[in-house]
Amino acid sequence: MENLSYSKAIKEIEDILKYIESQEVDVDVLVEKVKRATELIRFCKNKLRVAEEELHKTLIELEEQNLTEEEPF
């Protein structure tokens, strides 16, 4: 999943869903599409988790910086 962005993964998941909903799909194709969608969902969940951790870390750093700046000399 190299060079895959969150937005590209979401788009691919949406495309898979449209494909599955729009026509009768061969069972073998369906299995492959579901496997791919599962991989993409895991990828997106991980991206969101990492982004949340980074955001949380940044907010803590900003809060600590503000506390330090507010202290009198």
C-alpha positions as CSV (number, residue, x, y, z in Angstrom):
1,M,0.0,0.0,0.0
2,E,2.9,2.3,-0.7
3,N,2.1,5.7,-2.0
4,L,-1.5,5.3,-1.0
5,S,-3.2,8.3,0.7
6,Y,-6.2,8.2,3.0
7,S,-8.3,9.9,0.4
8,K,-7.3,7.5,-2.4
9,A,-8.1,4.5,-0.1
10,I,-11.5,5.9,0.7
11,K,-12.2,6.5,-3.0
12,E,-11.2,2.9,-3.8
13,I,-13.4,1.6,-1.0
14,E,-16.3,3.7,-2.4
15,D,-15.6,2.3,-5.9
16,I,-15.6,-1.3,-4.6
17,L,-18.9,-0.7,-2.9
18,K,-20.4,0.8,-6.1
19,Y,-19.2,-2.1,-8.1
20,I,-20.6,-4.7,-5.7
21,E,-24.0,-2.8,-5.5
22,S,-24.4,-2.1,-9.2
23,Q,-24.2,-5.6,-10.6
24,E,-24.1,-9.3,-10.0
25,V,-20.6,-10.2,-9.1
26,D,-18.9,-13.5,-9.5
27,V,-18.2,-15.1,-6.1
28,D,-14.5,-15.2,-6.8
29,V,-14.4,-11.5,-7.7
30,L,-16.6,-10.7,-4.7
31,V,-14.1,-12.4,-2.4
32,E,-11.2,-10.5,-3.9
33,K,-13.1,-7.2,-3.7
34,V,-14.0,-7.8,0.0
35,K,-10.4,-8.7,0.8
36,R,-9.2,-5.5,-0.8
37,A,-11.8,-3.4,0.9
38,T,-10.8,-5.0,4.2
39,E,-7.1,-4.1,3.6
40,L,-8.1,-0.5,2.7
41,I,-10.3,-0.2,5.8
42,R,-7.4,-1.3,8.0
43,F,-5.1,1.1,6.2
44,C,-7.5,4.0,6.8
45,K,-8.1,3.1,10.5
46,N,-4.3,3.0,11.0
47,K,-3.9,6.4,9.2
48,L,-6.6,7.9,11.5
49,R,-5.0,6.4,14.6
50,V,-1.6,7.8,13.7
51,A,-3.1,11.2,12.9
52,E,-4.9,11.3,16.2
53,E,-1.8,10.4,18.1
54,E,0.2,13.1,16.3
55,L,-2.5,15.7,16.9
56,H,-2.7,14.8,20.5
57,K,1.1,15.0,20.9
58,T,1.1,18.4,19.1
59,L,-1.7,19.8,21.3
60,I,0.2,18.6,24.5
61,E,3.4,20.3,23.2
62,L,1.5,23.5,22.5
63,E,-0.2,23.4,25.9
64,E,3.2,22.9,27.6
65,Q,4.7,25.7,25.6
66,N,1.9,28.1,26.6
67,L,2.3,27.1,30.3
68,T,6.0,27.8,30.1
69,E,5.5,31.2,28.4
70,E,2.9,32.2,31.0
71,E,5.3,31.6,33.9
72,P,6.8,34.8,35.3
73,F,10.6,35.2,35.3
